[in-house]
Amino acid sequence: MLLKSYPVFYHKLTHNITQLMVLKIKKRFFQFSELQFIKRKRKWRAGSFMISNEKMRILFPL
């Protein structure tokens, strides 16, 4: 296949696309968590962002 002859290029391309998707979804998760934890301490907000990162790993196992 053509893709197999350019594995590095293909990997970079897919990596960039998934990074963009992850950034978009991270923004969405972060906005949601901001609203959810806005009355609590910053520690809780940071924790919610870490949870969204875990969700990303489940959605996009790279």
Buried (B, 14 or more C-beta within 10 A) or exposed (E): EEEEEEEEEBEEEEEEEBEEEBEEBBEEBBEEBEEEBEEEEEEBBEBBBEEBEEEBEEEEEE
